[in-house]
Amino acid sequence: MKLVYHGHACFEVEADGKRVIIDPFLSGSPVSKIKPEDVQVDAVLLTHGHGDHLGDAIAIAKRLNIPIIAPFELAAYCAKKGAQVHGMHLGGSHQFDFGKVKLTLAFHGAGIEDEDGVHEGGNPCGYLVTMGGRTFYHAGDTALFGDMKLIGNRHTIDAAALPIGDNFTMGPEDALYAVELLRPRTVIPMHYNTFPLIAQDVQAFASAVQGKGFTCQVLEVEGSLEI
């Protein structure tokens, strides 16, 4: 499995010639180095409907004629905008052509804001994506919660992307505790330094993770990792 980080909470996941993109916040992102039209994937996965995660998902899905995979209410919104969708919900899993997807809990908001106002977005989620015999946990935007231990007990997590930005999500201290609950083979920090409000010292976080006996990989924008 190859992971490519496009900044904020956006990752591309590739294995066996298949690719998916998670939370493609690109055209509006101050840190993204690619454009939505550069994306070539087999599916789009969304953790929730906030603009910095929904991003360019609908445009990408419509251009490539591929599905958006999302919690049911968010999928329904995307369908109304003309996208193909595959709705799921918390705890559910499905085997797709590219691999297996399972939705996990995430503690956050999920309202969808557009030109017509704010719409019901259902529940936010995280994802366990299994491709090429490896499992990537994308926590989504979330607070620390105790059932991360259950996720870690039930699944072998090869890499976990965890938000560390604070204010809207876990900060570094809670994310460090999450690492101990999840016990992933590699930790990747995300959702930090995109905006001043979520600025963090990522190297200090990486050192703290390593001090607990875990591996932390800090990815620059467009950086990649093979697991």
C-alpha positions in Angstrom: 0.0 0.0 0.0 1.2 3.5 -0.9 -0.1 6.6 0.9 0.3 10.0 -0.6 -0.5 13.1 1.6 -2.1 16.0 -0.2 -2.3 18.2 2.9 -4.8 18.8 5.7 -6.7 15.5 5.9 -6.5 14.4 2.3 -4.8 11.1 1.5 -4.5 9.0 -1.7 -4.3 5.3 -1.0 -3.0 3.0 -3.7 -2.5 -0.8 -4.1 -2.6 -3.3 -6.8 -3.2 -0.7 -9.5 -6.2 0.8 -7.7 -6.5 4.2 -6.0 -8.9 6.0 -3.7 -8.8 9.5 -2.3 -10.0 10.5 1.2 -11.4 14.0 1.9 -10.2 15.8 -1.2 -9.9 19.4 0.0 -7.7 20.7 -2.8 -8.9 23.8 -4.7 -9.7 25.7 -1.5 -6.7 24.5 0.5 -3.9 26.9 1.2 -1.4 24.0 1.3 -2.5 21.7 -1.5 -0.1 21.4 -4.5 -2.4 19.6 -6.8 -5.7 20.5 -8.6 -8.9 18.5 -8.6 -8.4 17.8 -12.3 -5.1 16.1 -11.5 -6.8 13.4 -9.5 -7.2 10.0 -11.1 -8.8 7.5 -8.7 -11.4 4.7 -8.5 -13.4 6.1 -5.6 -13.7 9.1 -3.2 -14.2 8.5 0.5 -15.6 11.2 2.7 -15.5 11.3 6.5 -18.0 14.2 6.9 -19.5 17.2 5.2 -17.5 20.1 6.4 -16.1 22.1 3.5 -12.4 21.3 4.3 -13.2 17.6 3.8 -16.1 17.5 1.3 -13.9 19.8 -0.7 -13.8 18.9 -4.4 -15.3 15.4 -4.0 -18.4 16.0 -6.1 -16.5 17.5 -9.0 -13.9 14.7 -9.0 -16.6 12.0 -8.8 -18.6 13.4 -11.6 -15.6 14.0 -13.9 -14.3 10.4 -13.4 -17.7 8.8 -13.2 -16.8 7.1 -9.9 -18.6 6.7 -6.6 -18.4 8.7 -3.5 -18.4 6.5 -0.4 -19.7 8.3 2.6 -22.1 8.0 5.6 -25.7 7.7 4.3 -26.9 11.3 4.8 -23.8 12.8 3.2 -24.0 10.3 0.4 -27.6 11.4 -0.2 -26.5 15.0 -0.4 -23.9 14.2 -3.0 -26.4 12.2 -5.0 -28.6 15.2 -5.2 -25.7 17.1 -6.6 -25.4 14.5 -9.4 -22.7 12.2 -8.1 -22.7 8.4 -8.0 -22.7 7.3 -4.4 -22.4 4.3 -2.1 -23.9 5.1 1.3 -22.7 3.4 4.4 -22.9 3.9 8.1 -20.9 3.5 11.4 -19.7 -0.1 12.0 -20.6 -1.2 8.5 -18.0 -2.6 6.0 -18.1 -3.4 2.3 -15.8 -5.1 -0.1 -15.2 -3.0 -3.2 -13.2 -3.8 -6.3 -10.3 -1.7 -4.9 -10.4 -3.2 -1.4 -12.4 -3.3 1.8 -13.8 -0.2 3.6 -15.1 -0.1 7.2 -16.6 2.9 8.9 -15.6 3.7 12.5 -16.8 6.2 15.1 -15.6 9.8 15.0 -16.7 12.4 17.5 -17.2 15.7 15.6 -19.9 17.7 13.7 -21.0 16.9 10.2 -23.3 19.7 8.9 -22.9 20.5 5.2 -22.7 24.2 4.3 -23.4 25.4 0.8 -25.0 28.3 -1.0 -28.4 27.2 0.3 -27.4 27.1 3.9 -26.5 24.3 6.3 -27.8 20.8 5.7 -28.1 17.7 7.8 -24.9 15.7 7.4 -25.6 12.7 9.5 -22.7 11.2 11.6 -19.0 11.8 10.9 -16.8 8.8 10.6 -13.3 7.4 10.3 -12.2 4.7 7.9 -10.4 1.5 8.0 -9.2 0.9 4.4 -7.7 -2.4 3.6 -5.9 -2.7 0.2 -2.9 -4.8 -0.8 -3.0 -6.7 2.4 -2.5 -3.6 4.5 -4.9 -1.6 6.6 -4.9 2.2 6.9 -6.9 3.9 9.6 -8.0 7.5 8.8 -9.5 8.8 12.0 -11.4 11.7 10.3 -11.9 14.8 12.4 -12.4 13.4 15.9 -11.9 13.9 19.6 -10.2 11.3 21.7 -12.6 8.5 22.6 -12.1 5.3 24.6 -13.3 2.9 21.9 -10.1 3.6 19.9 -8.8 0.8 22.1 -11.5 -1.5 20.7 -10.5 -0.4 17.1 -6.9 -1.3 17.9 -7.8 -4.6 19.5 -10.0 -5.7 16.6 -7.8 -4.6 13.8 -4.1 -4.7 12.9 -3.5 -1.1 11.8 -0.4 -0.7 9.6 -0.7 3.1 9.5 -3.0 5.5 11.3 -3.6 9.1 10.3 -4.6 11.1 13.4 -5.6 14.8 13.6 -3.4 16.8 16.0 -4.5 20.4 15.2 -6.5 21.0 18.4 -9.4 23.5 18.6 -11.6 21.5 16.2 -10.2 18.0 16.8 -7.8 16.2 19.2 -4.7 18.2 20.0 -1.2 16.6 20.3 -1.7 15.4 23.9 -4.9 13.6 23.2 -3.6 12.2 19.9 -0.6 10.8 21.7 -3.0 9.0 24.1 -4.9 7.7 21.0 -1.7 6.2 19.7 -1.4 4.1 22.9 -5.0 2.9 22.4 -4.8 2.1 18.7 -1.2 0.7 18.7 -0.6 1.3 15.0 2.6 0.2 13.3 3.1 3.8 12.0 1.5 7.1 13.0 0.9 9.9 10.5 -0.1 13.3 11.9 -2.7 15.2 9.9 -5.1 18.2 10.2 -2.5 20.7 11.4 -0.8 23.8 10.1 -3.3 24.3 7.3 -4.6 27.5 9.1 -3.1 29.5 11.9 -5.8 28.3 14.3 -4.5 24.7 14.1 -0.8 25.4 14.0 1.3 22.7 15.8 4.9 21.7 16.3 4.7 18.4 14.4 8.2 17.4 15.2 7.5 17.7 18.9 4.5 15.4 18.4 6.6 12.9 16.4 9.3 12.9 19.2 6.6 12.2 21.8 5.2 9.3 19.8 8.6 7.8 19.4 9.2 8.3 23.1 6.2 6.0 23.7 7.9 3.3 21.5 5.9 3.9 18.3 7.0 4.9 14.8 5.8 8.4 13.6 6.2 9.4 10.0 5.7 13.1 9.3 4.7 13.6 5.7 5.2 16.8 3.8 2.5 17.8 1.3 2.9 15.4 -1.6 5.0 13.2 0.5 4.4 9.5 0.4 4.9 6.3 2.4 4.8 2.7 1.4 3.6 0.2 4.0 
